[in-house]
Amino acid sequence: MTTYFARPVSATALKELRSADDAGRQMVPVTDEEGGSPLRCCLRHSAPGELIALVSYAPLRRWAAENGARPGAYDEQGPVFIHAEECAGPDRAALPFTNAHRTVRRYSAEGHILGGQLVEDANGFAGALQNAFDDPAVALVHVRAVEYGCFLYEVRRA
């Protein structure tokens, strides 16, 4: 079975988001008093006292711009947490944020949705990703939270 890796928000995108997010709003840093926010820059939960920001991010739009795709109505943006200042990025290879219901949403090379799969716990991720990438039409996968639909990270073929 193939091993898949989560892709954090790229360093280039993070630099842009820290200036103005994908909705054109300026970043507003806050101190995360409680911790536990899922950070998309380093793919871990925030620790109490860290300086973070909630920004609007359009992952499919950014991917499409790099790949000449036209997602049309599938282009969407939503809230993600990032460190307010540059961080070291992920420090592990394991798939993060797998402790709750997630969806594995599949996209074509044109940026159109090809379906998805509900994953109920960490044990289901390997099979869901294998199912997604068994389809040669799948170019990338987004892992999202079920409760709010938030983008968590992207997975591509190695």
Secondary structure, DSSP 8 states (H G I E B T S, - for coil): ------B---HHHHHHHTTB-TTS-B---EEESS---EETTTTEE--TTEEEEEEEE-HHHHHHHHHT---GGG---EEEEEESS--------S--S-SS-EEEEEE-TTS-EEEEEEE-SGGGHHHHHHHHHHSTT--EEEEEETTT--EEEEEE--
